[in-house]
Amino acid sequence: MRALAWRHAPAVDALTVADLGDLLDLDVPPEFLLVGTGAALRQPPRAFVRELEGRGIGVEVMDSRAAARAWGVLRAEERWIVAALMPLV
């Protein structure tokens, strides 16, 4: 497990799979990606979600506080997940 600072987080409505860098480059593909959209819930582009779903990776979108809480619960259940959390500002 690792955590990296997202120095230049894109706007949620402009998010692309390329913005995730090597987050998805794992030996075992993650079950799904948690997307924390900052202080409020906002939806990423549908093309972003479709591309990940096409790779067999589900996408769960919520505000970043809820995503951080979900991360803790899901990791305690030993689920294989990744997360991209936008800043709260």
OpenMM code with the backbone's topology and positions (N, CA, C; nanometers):
from openmm import Vec3, app, unit

residues = "MET ARG ALA LEU ALA TRP ARG HIS ALA PRO ALA VAL ASP ALA LEU THR VAL ALA ASP LEU GLY ASP LEU LEU ASP LEU ASP VAL PRO PRO GLU PHE LEU LEU VAL GLY THR GLY ALA ALA LEU ARG GLN PRO PRO ARG ALA PHE VAL ARG GLU LEU GLU GLY ARG GLY ILE GLY VAL GLU VAL MET ASP SER ARG ALA ALA ALA ARG ALA TRP GLY VAL LEU ARG ALA GLU GLU ARG TRP ILE VAL ALA ALA LEU MET PRO LEU VAL".split()
positions = [
    Vec3(0.0849, -0.1164, 0.0000),
    Vec3(0.0000, 0.0000, 0.0000),
    Vec3(0.0896, 0.1229, 0.0000),
    Vec3(0.0455, 0.2267, -0.0719),
    Vec3(0.1215, 0.3511, -0.0747),
    Vec3(0.0261, 0.4674, -0.0941),
    Vec3(0.0719, 0.5846, -0.0583),
    Vec3(-0.0046, 0.7075, -0.0786),
    Vec3(0.0880, 0.8093, -0.1435),
    Vec3(0.0376, 0.8742, -0.2456),
    Vec3(0.1148, 0.9752, -0.3169),
    Vec3(0.0357, 1.1048, -0.3212),
    Vec3(0.1047, 1.2159, -0.3115),
    Vec3(0.0381, 1.3454, -0.3245),
    Vec3(-0.0027, 1.3667, -0.4693),
    Vec3(-0.1219, 1.4166, -0.4891),
    Vec3(-0.1700, 1.4485, -0.6220),
    Vec3(-0.1481, 1.5984, -0.6392),
    Vec3(-0.0321, 1.6335, -0.6901),
    Vec3(0.0113, 1.7739, -0.6941),
    Vec3(-0.0738, 1.8617, -0.7842),
    Vec3(-0.1196, 1.8095, -0.8941),
    Vec3(-0.1971, 1.8888, -0.9890),
    Vec3(-0.3253, 1.8136, -1.0242),
    Vec3(-0.4115, 1.8023, -0.9266),
    Vec3(-0.5364, 1.7290, -0.9494),
    Vec3(-0.6207, 1.8040, -1.0531),
    Vec3(-0.6693, 1.7334, -1.1539),
    Vec3(-0.7547, 1.7978, -1.2552),
    Vec3(-0.8932, 1.8253, -1.1982),
    Vec3(-0.9685, 1.9073, -1.2660),
    Vec3(-1.1093, 1.9256, -1.2296),
    Vec3(-1.1806, 1.7923, -1.2510),
    Vec3(-1.2734, 1.7607, -1.1638),
    Vec3(-1.3430, 1.6320, -1.1727),
    Vec3(-1.4098, 1.6153, -1.3089),
    Vec3(-1.4695, 1.7204, -1.3608),
    Vec3(-1.5400, 1.7077, -1.4884),
    Vec3(-1.4473, 1.6943, -1.6087),
    Vec3(-1.3154, 1.7041, -1.5847),
    Vec3(-1.2164, 1.6871, -1.6920),
    Vec3(-1.1256, 1.5667, -1.6674),
    Vec3(-1.1565, 1.4851, -1.5678),
    Vec3(-1.0725, 1.3724, -1.5288),
    Vec3(-1.0608, 1.2700, -1.6412),
    Vec3(-0.9369, 1.2235, -1.6648),
    Vec3(-0.9115, 1.1182, -1.7638),
    Vec3(-0.8342, 1.0054, -1.6967),
    Vec3(-0.8339, 0.8912, -1.7586),
    Vec3(-0.7579, 0.7781, -1.7053),
    Vec3(-0.6089, 0.8123, -1.7035),
    Vec3(-0.5616, 0.8870, -1.8008),
    Vec3(-0.4205, 0.9271, -1.8039),
    Vec3(-0.3824, 1.0097, -1.6804),
    Vec3(-0.4777, 1.0845, -1.6246),
    Vec3(-0.4506, 1.1639, -1.5040),
    Vec3(-0.4157, 1.0768, -1.3841),
    Vec3(-0.4521, 0.9511, -1.3876),
    Vec3(-0.4262, 0.8601, -1.2759),
    Vec3(-0.2824, 0.8104, -1.2733),
    Vec3(-0.2063, 0.8392, -1.3775),
    Vec3(-0.0666, 0.7955, -1.3817),
    Vec3(-0.0575, 0.6444, -1.3726),
    Vec3(0.0312, 0.5957, -1.2845),
    Vec3(0.0510, 0.4508, -1.2718),
    Vec3(-0.0355, 0.3873, -1.1631),
    Vec3(-0.1371, 0.4581, -1.1168),
    Vec3(-0.2222, 0.4086, -1.0083),
    Vec3(-0.2818, 0.2711, -1.0383),
    Vec3(-0.3134, 0.2460, -1.1628),
    Vec3(-0.3793, 0.1198, -1.1997),
    Vec3(-0.2818, 0.0120, -1.2438),
    Vec3(-0.1528, 0.0452, -1.2500),
    Vec3(-0.0510, -0.0495, -1.2967),
    Vec3(-0.0074, -0.1428, -1.1841),
    Vec3(-0.0941, -0.2345, -1.1503),
    Vec3(-0.0688, -0.3289, -1.0410),
    Vec3(-0.0638, -0.4701, -1.0979),
    Vec3(0.0072, -0.5589, -1.0297),
    Vec3(0.0131, -0.6989, -1.0730),
    Vec3(-0.1252, -0.7629, -1.0717),
    Vec3(-0.2024, -0.7303, -0.9696),
    Vec3(-0.3411, -0.7758, -0.9601),
    Vec3(-0.4284, -0.6524, -0.9809),
    Vec3(-0.5110, -0.6496, -1.0853),
    Vec3(-0.5940, -0.5311, -1.1084),
    Vec3(-0.6878, -0.5049, -0.9904),
    Vec3(-0.7094, -0.3772, -0.9583),
    Vec3(-0.8012, -0.3465, -0.8479),
    Vec3(-0.9451, -0.3814, -0.8851),
    Vec3(-1.0255, -0.4111, -0.7822),
    Vec3(-1.1683, -0.4362, -0.8039),
    Vec3(-1.2359, -0.3088, -0.8527),
    Vec3(-1.2002, -0.1980, -0.7872),
    Vec3(-1.2577, -0.0713, -0.8278),
    Vec3(-1.1735, 0.0457, -0.7795),
    Vec3(-1.2050, 0.1605, -0.8362),
    Vec3(-1.1411, 0.2869, -0.8034),
    Vec3(-1.2394, 0.3713, -0.7234),
    Vec3(-1.1971, 0.4165, -0.6058),
    Vec3(-1.2737, 0.5145, -0.5303),
    Vec3(-1.2304, 0.6520, -0.5794),
    Vec3(-1.3240, 0.7337, -0.6219),
    Vec3(-1.2933, 0.8700, -0.6636),
    Vec3(-1.3541, 0.9639, -0.5614),
    Vec3(-1.2680, 1.0347, -0.4891),
    Vec3(-1.3125, 1.1378, -0.3950),
    Vec3(-1.3108, 1.2706, -0.4680),
    Vec3(-1.4250, 1.3358, -0.4779),
    Vec3(-1.4383, 1.4538, -0.5640),
    Vec3(-1.4232, 1.5863, -0.4900),
    Vec3(-1.3553, 1.5857, -0.3759),
    Vec3(-1.3373, 1.7093, -0.3005),
    Vec3(-1.4455, 1.7240, -0.1949),
    Vec3(-1.4798, 1.8484, -0.1638),
    Vec3(-1.5752, 1.8759, -0.0562),
    Vec3(-1.7183, 1.8374, -0.0917),
    Vec3(-1.7506, 1.8308, -0.2193),
    Vec3(-1.8864, 1.7977, -0.2629),
    Vec3(-1.8816, 1.6873, -0.3678),
    Vec3(-1.9892, 1.6137, -0.3761),
    Vec3(-2.0008, 1.5078, -0.4764),
    Vec3(-2.0203, 1.5693, -0.6143),
    Vec3(-1.9355, 1.5297, -0.7066),
    Vec3(-1.9462, 1.5701, -0.8473),
    Vec3(-1.9154, 1.4473, -0.9318),
    Vec3(-1.9740, 1.4380, -1.0466),
    Vec3(-1.9558, 1.3207, -1.1317),
    Vec3(-1.8422, 1.3422, -1.2315),
    Vec3(-1.7537, 1.2438, -1.2481),
    Vec3(-1.6502, 1.2510, -1.3513),
    Vec3(-1.7137, 1.2277, -1.4880),
    Vec3(-1.6398, 1.2547, -1.5947),
    Vec3(-1.6942, 1.2308, -1.7284),
    Vec3(-1.7354, 1.0845, -1.7484),
    Vec3(-1.8430, 1.0642, -1.8188),
    Vec3(-1.8922, 0.9280, -1.8453),
    Vec3(-1.7879, 0.8463, -1.9212),
    Vec3(-1.7117, 0.9117, -2.0097),
    Vec3(-1.6080, 0.8404, -2.0859),
    Vec3(-1.5012, 0.7846, -1.9920),
    Vec3(-1.4682, 0.8562, -1.8859),
    Vec3(-1.3716, 0.8111, -1.7853),
    Vec3(-1.4219, 0.6826, -1.7197),
    Vec3(-1.5469, 0.6849, -1.6774),
    Vec3(-1.6059, 0.5679, -1.6108),
    Vec3(-1.6137, 0.4499, -1.7070),
    Vec3(-1.6578, 0.4743, -1.8294),
    Vec3(-1.6690, 0.3647, -1.9286),
    Vec3(-1.5339, 0.3015, -1.9584),
    Vec3(-1.4286, 0.3844, -1.9678),
    Vec3(-1.2963, 0.3283, -1.9974),
    Vec3(-1.2498, 0.2358, -1.8854),
    Vec3(-1.2701, 0.2772, -1.7610),
    Vec3(-1.2301, 0.1917, -1.6488),
    Vec3(-1.3156, 0.0662, -1.6412),
    Vec3(-1.4444, 0.0817, -1.6600),
    Vec3(-1.5324, -0.0360, -1.6596),
    Vec3(-1.4945, -0.1324, -1.7714),
    Vec3(-1.4500, -0.0799, -1.8845),
    Vec3(-1.4037, -0.1638, -1.9943),
    Vec3(-1.2804, -0.2449, -1.9578),
    Vec3(-1.2045, -0.1966, -1.8611),
    Vec3(-1.0868, -0.2689, -1.8111),
    Vec3(-1.1229, -0.3629, -1.6960),
    Vec3(-1.2512, -0.3687, -1.6624),
    Vec3(-1.2957, -0.4545, -1.5523),
    Vec3(-1.2796, -0.3909, -1.4158),
    Vec3(-1.2644, -0.2587, -1.4121),
    Vec3(-1.2465, -0.1860, -1.2862),
    Vec3(-1.3717, -0.1018, -1.2626),
    Vec3(-1.4403, -0.1276, -1.1529),
    Vec3(-1.5567, -0.0473, -1.1175),
    Vec3(-1.5145, 0.0905, -1.0682),
    Vec3(-1.6060, 0.1845, -1.0706),
    Vec3(-1.5794, 0.3212, -1.0258),
    Vec3(-1.6855, 0.3604, -0.9239),
    Vec3(-1.6409, 0.4001, -0.8056),
    Vec3(-1.7302, 0.4485, -0.7007),
    Vec3(-1.6946, 0.5940, -0.6744),
    Vec3(-1.7904, 0.6836, -0.6905),
    Vec3(-1.7670, 0.8271, -0.6769),
    Vec3(-1.8393, 0.8787, -0.5535),
    Vec3(-1.7679, 0.9570, -0.4726),
    Vec3(-1.8258, 1.0198, -0.3533),
    Vec3(-1.7391, 1.1388, -0.3157),
    Vec3(-1.7857, 1.2200, -0.2204),
    Vec3(-1.6987, 1.3301, -0.1782),
    Vec3(-1.5752, 1.2704, -0.1101),
    Vec3(-1.4690, 1.3476, -0.0992),
    Vec3(-1.3410, 1.2931, -0.0512),
    Vec3(-1.3455, 1.2456, 0.0929),
    Vec3(-1.4253, 1.3099, 0.1776),
    Vec3(-1.4354, 1.2620, 0.3169),
    Vec3(-1.4964, 1.1224, 0.3205),
    Vec3(-1.6053, 1.1039, 0.2476),
    Vec3(-1.6711, 0.9729, 0.2433),
    Vec3(-1.5789, 0.8692, 0.1796),
    Vec3(-1.5051, 0.9085, 0.0768),
    Vec3(-1.4134, 0.8148, 0.0115),
    Vec3(-1.3028, 0.7711, 0.1065),
    Vec3(-1.2524, 0.8631, 0.1879),
    Vec3(-1.1484, 0.8270, 0.2850),
    Vec3(-1.2031, 0.7285, 0.3882),
    Vec3(-1.3266, 0.7514, 0.4334),
    Vec3(-1.3875, 0.6570, 0.5284),
    Vec3(-1.4096, 0.5208, 0.4628),
    Vec3(-1.4584, 0.5217, 0.3395),
    Vec3(-1.4830, 0.3967, 0.2671),
    Vec3(-1.3525, 0.3203, 0.2468),
    Vec3(-1.2448, 0.3933, 0.2186),
    Vec3(-1.1133, 0.3311, 0.2012),
    Vec3(-1.0796, 0.2471, 0.3239),
    Vec3(-1.0928, 0.3064, 0.4415),
    Vec3(-1.0591, 0.2355, 0.5649),
    Vec3(-1.1420, 0.1093, 0.5837),
    Vec3(-1.2702, 0.1190, 0.5583),
    Vec3(-1.3597, 0.0044, 0.5744),
    Vec3(-1.3251, -0.1054, 0.4733),
    Vec3(-1.3078, -0.0671, 0.3481),
    Vec3(-1.2823, -0.1656, 0.2431),
    Vec3(-1.1463, -0.2323, 0.2585),
    Vec3(-1.0461, -0.1571, 0.2999),
    Vec3(-0.9141, -0.2174, 0.3216),
    Vec3(-0.9188, -0.3111, 0.4421),
    Vec3(-0.9965, -0.2771, 0.5440),
    Vec3(-1.0112, -0.3675, 0.6589),
    Vec3(-1.0747, -0.4992, 0.6154),
    Vec3(-1.1565, -0.4942, 0.5112),
    Vec3(-1.2167, -0.6156, 0.4551),
    Vec3(-1.1239, -0.6844, 0.3552),
    Vec3(-1.0012, -0.6300, 0.3409),
    Vec3(-0.8999, -0.6822, 0.2494),
    Vec3(-0.9452, -0.6809, 0.1041),
    Vec3(-1.0240, -0.5794, 0.0681),
    Vec3(-1.0647, -0.5611, -0.0714),
    Vec3(-0.9484, -0.5016, -0.1492),
    Vec3(-0.9378, -0.5341, -0.2766),
    Vec3(-0.8287, -0.4870, -0.3611),
    Vec3(-0.8787, -0.3633, -0.4356),
    Vec3(-0.8464, -0.2453, -0.3824),
    Vec3(-0.8976, -0.1197, -0.4365),
    Vec3(-0.7861, -0.0173, -0.4513),
    Vec3(-0.8149, 0.0869, -0.5274),
    Vec3(-0.7282, 0.2042, -0.5361),
    Vec3(-0.8185, 0.3262, -0.5192),
    Vec3(-0.7576, 0.4402, -0.4871),
    Vec3(-0.8365, 0.5619, -0.4665),
    Vec3(-0.7627, 0.6827, -0.5240),
    Vec3(-0.8419, 0.7749, -0.5753),
    Vec3(-0.7923, 0.9048, -0.6193),
    Vec3(-0.8787, 1.0084, -0.5482),
    Vec3(-0.8185, 1.0797, -0.4552),
    Vec3(-0.8925, 1.1740, -0.3713),
    Vec3(-0.8550, 1.3175, -0.4057),
    Vec3(-0.9538, 1.3967, -0.4430),
    Vec3(-0.9324, 1.5386, -0.4726),
    Vec3(-0.9234, 1.6153, -0.3402),
    Vec3(-0.8503, 1.7271, -0.3397),
    Vec3(-0.8427, 1.8081, -0.2180),
    Vec3(-0.9785, 1.8657, -0.1809),
    Vec3(-0.9945, 1.9017, -0.0542),
    Vec3(-1.1224, 1.9539, -0.0049),
    Vec3(-1.1433, 2.1013, -0.0360),
    Vec3(-1.0408, 2.1710, -0.0762),
    Vec3(-1.0546, 2.3167, -0.1022),
    Vec3(-1.1254, 2.3468, -0.2302),
] * unit.nanometer
topology = app.Topology()
chain = topology.addChain("A")
for resn in residues:
    res = topology.addResidue(resn, chain)
    for name in ("N", "CA", "C"):
        topology.addAtom(name, app.Element.getBySymbol(name[0]), res)
